[in-house]
Amino acid sequence: MESFKKYPATLFLLVLTTLVFLAMQIVYFGQATETLAVFNFGGMYGDVVVQMPSQLWRLITPIFVHIGWEHFLFNSLTLYFVGQLAESIWGSGKFLLLYLLSGIMGNIFTLFFTPSVVAAGASTSLFGLFGAIVILGYFGHNPFLKQLGRNYQALIAINLLFNLFMPSVSIAGHLGGIIGGLVSAIILPSRTEKGAFKPGQRFLALLLYLGLALGLLFLGFHR
């Protein structure tokens, strides 16, 4: 509990993710992994969002929806460990924003590249956290973050390679999450590496994030 007091944003995300998962098990007892259950609880389904723009809230909700116990437990454990690290680097508020911005970009990529697939999971945001730590380690001066960033580069590469042979995994969402995390890490000043990026670079990164997000949404809605 002491660690959770130090990392309230990580605790909030874990509790919310757990509550959504348990609610799915109760409402769809024994059938919570079915496509309809995932969709009804907020999974991303690009074709529906394109036809019904009022459902753009699905850019956020899939972050908290998981398909089965293994999916839920793996992502929750990753969030527990990497979330505390990222929250200590960026602070609670910026960490929460980084988590959401990464997930949103991942879900935009899912909408655009795999519109006919129902997808969900926190891995869009988690890959964003990995990407954020990689770029901060690369441009910062902290030796621990530099080594951790190199480790995460290998982790990202291995995971994306495995994704190519796992059709049930959204590689588009993972790539989008990584890109979202990389760009968001430039936008959001960290506690440990405040001088890693200049104000002009942060502004350009913000324009890049908005341009990429809005551009893909526009193309997705008009193809």
matplotlib code that plots the C-alpha trace (Angstrom):
import matplotlib.pyplot as plt

x = [0.0, 2.9, 4.0, 0.5, 0.4, 3.5, 2.0, -1.7, -2.1, -0.8, -3.2, -6.1, -5.4, -5.0, -8.3, -10.2, -8.9, -9.7, -13.2, -14.0, -12.6, -14.6, -17.8, -17.3, -17.0, -20.2, -22.3, -21.0, -20.4, -18.4, -18.7, -16.6, -14.1, -16.7, -16.5, -19.9, -18.9, -15.7, -17.5, -20.3, -17.7, -16.0, -13.6, -12.4, -14.3, -13.2, -16.0, -18.6, -16.8, -16.5, -20.3, -21.2, -18.7, -20.5, -18.6, -15.2, -15.1, -13.9, -10.5, -10.1, -12.3, -10.4, -7.4, -9.4, -11.0, -9.3, -10.0, -9.6, -7.7, -4.2, -4.6, -5.7, -3.1, -0.2, -1.1, -1.9, 1.4, 3.2, 1.3, 2.1, 5.9, 6.4, 3.6, 5.4, 8.6, 7.0, 5.0, 8.2, 9.8, 6.9, 4.9, 1.3, -0.5, 1.8, 2.2, -1.6, -1.7, 1.2, -0.7, -3.9, -2.2, -0.3, -3.4, -5.4, -2.8, -2.7, -6.5, -6.4, -3.9, -6.2, -9.1, -7.2, -5.2, -7.6, -11.1, -12.9, -11.4, -12.7, -9.6, -9.0, -6.3, -3.9, -0.9, -1.4, -0.6, 2.0, 4.0, 3.7, 5.4, 8.2, 8.6, 8.6, 11.3, 13.4, 13.4, 14.0, 16.9, 18.3, 18.2, 18.6, 21.7, 20.6, 22.8, 20.0, 17.4, 19.9, 20.5, 16.8, 16.0, 18.4, 16.8, 13.3, 14.4, 15.2, 12.0, 9.9, 11.7, 11.2, 7.5, 6.8, 8.6, 6.4, 3.3, 3.9, 3.2, 0.2, -2.8, -4.9, -2.6, -3.0, 0.4, -1.1, -2.3, 1.2, 3.0, 0.6, 1.1, 4.9, 4.7, 2.2, 4.5, 7.6, 6.0, 4.2, 7.5, 8.8, 5.7, 5.5, 8.4, 9.7, 10.9, 14.3, 15.2, 13.6, 16.2, 16.1, 14.0, 13.7, 10.3, 10.4, 10.9, 8.0, 5.7, 6.7, 6.1, 2.6, 1.9, 3.1, 0.9, -2.2, -1.4, -0.9, -4.0, -6.3, -4.8, -5.4, -8.9, -9.7, -8.4, -10.2, -13.5, -13.2, -11.8]
y = [0.0, 2.3, 2.1, 2.8, 6.0, 7.1, 6.3, 7.3, 7.4, 3.8, 2.7, 4.5, 2.9, -0.6, -0.2, 1.1, -1.7, -4.3, -3.0, -3.0, -6.6, -7.9, -6.2, -8.0, -11.3, -10.7, -9.3, -11.9, -14.8, -17.4, -15.4, -12.3, -13.0, -13.0, -10.2, -8.8, -8.5, -6.7, -4.3, -3.6, -2.8, -0.3, -2.2, -0.4, -1.2, 1.2, 0.6, 1.4, 4.6, 5.8, 5.2, 6.7, 9.5, 10.0, 6.8, 8.5, 7.8, 4.4, 6.0, 5.8, 3.0, 0.1, 0.9, -0.4, -3.5, -6.9, -10.2, -13.0, -13.5, -14.0, -10.7, -8.9, -10.3, -9.7, -6.1, -5.4, -6.7, -4.7, -1.6, -2.2, -2.2, 0.1, 2.5, 3.1, 3.8, 6.2, 7.9, 8.6, 10.0, 12.3, 12.8, 11.6, 14.0, 13.9, 10.2, 9.8, 12.1, 10.1, 6.9, 8.2, 9.9, 6.7, 4.7, 7.1, 7.1, 3.3, 3.2, 5.7, 3.4, 0.4, 2.4, 3.3, 0.2, -2.6, -1.0, -4.3, -5.8, -5.5, -4.7, -3.8, -3.8, -1.6, -2.6, 0.5, 2.6, 0.2, 0.2, 4.0, 4.0, 1.8, 4.2, 7.3, 5.9, 4.9, 8.4, 10.1, 7.8, 8.5, 12.3, 12.7, 12.4, 10.0, 6.8, 4.6, 5.8, 5.4, 1.8, 1.2, 2.8, 0.4, -2.5, -1.4, -0.9, -4.6, -5.5, -3.5, -5.1, -8.6, -8.0, -6.5, -9.4, -11.9, -9.8, -10.5, -14.2, -13.6, -12.6, -12.1, -9.3, -5.7, -4.8, -1.6, -0.6, -1.4, 0.7, 3.5, 3.3, 3.4, 6.5, 8.2, 7.5, 8.7, 12.0, 12.5, 12.1, 15.1, 17.1, 16.4, 17.7, 15.0, 15.4, 13.8, 15.2, 18.7, 20.0, 17.1, 19.0, 22.7, 24.5, 24.7, 21.0, 20.4, 22.6, 20.8, 17.5, 18.7, 19.7, 16.4, 14.5, 16.5, 16.4, 12.6, 12.0, 14.3, 13.3, 9.6, 10.2, 12.4, 9.8, 7.0, 8.8, 9.7, 6.7]
z = [0.0, 0.7, -3.0, -4.1, -2.0, -3.9, -7.3, -7.2, -11.0, -11.4, -8.6, -10.3, -13.7, -12.1, -10.2, -13.2, -15.4, -12.8, -12.3, -16.0, -16.4, -13.4, -14.7, -18.0, -16.2, -14.3, -17.2, -19.8, -17.5, -19.4, -22.7, -21.8, -24.5, -27.2, -29.8, -28.8, -25.2, -26.0, -28.3, -25.9, -23.1, -25.3, -27.7, -30.8, -34.0, -36.7, -39.2, -36.5, -35.4, -39.0, -39.6, -36.2, -35.3, -32.0, -30.9, -31.0, -27.3, -28.4, -28.9, -25.1, -23.7, -25.3, -23.1, -20.1, -21.8, -21.9, -23.7, -21.2, -17.9, -19.5, -21.4, -18.3, -15.9, -18.2, -19.0, -15.3, -14.1, -16.8, -15.8, -12.1, -12.7, -15.7, -14.5, -11.2, -13.0, -15.5, -12.8, -10.9, -14.1, -15.2, -12.1, -11.6, -13.8, -16.8, -16.5, -16.7, -19.8, -21.4, -20.8, -22.4, -25.3, -26.2, -26.0, -28.1, -30.8, -30.7, -31.1, -34.0, -35.8, -35.1, -36.5, -39.6, -40.4, -39.2, -39.2, -39.5, -36.3, -32.8, -30.6, -27.0, -24.3, -22.4, -24.6, -26.8, -23.7, -22.3, -25.6, -25.4, -22.0, -23.3, -26.3, -24.0, -21.8, -24.8, -26.3, -22.9, -22.3, -25.7, -25.4, -21.7, -19.5, -16.8, -17.1, -15.6, -18.1, -20.9, -20.1, -19.5, -22.8, -24.6, -22.8, -23.9, -27.5, -27.6, -25.8, -28.3, -31.3, -29.9, -29.2, -32.6, -34.2, -32.3, -33.2, -36.9, -36.2, -33.9, -35.9, -32.8, -31.7, -33.0, -34.3, -35.7, -32.2, -30.7, -33.4, -32.8, -29.1, -29.5, -31.8, -29.4, -26.5, -28.3, -29.4, -26.0, -24.1, -26.0, -25.4, -21.6, -19.4, -17.1, -13.5, -14.1, -17.5, -17.7, -20.1, -22.6, -25.0, -25.8, -25.8, -29.6, -29.9, -27.5, -29.6, -32.8, -31.2, -30.2, -33.8, -35.0, -32.6, -33.5, -37.2, -37.2, -35.1, -37.0, -40.4, -39.9, -38.5, -41.5, -44.0, -42.1, -42.3, -46.0, -47.7]

ax = plt.figure().add_subplot(projection="3d")
ax.plot(x, y, z, "-o")
ax.set_aspect("equal")
plt.show()
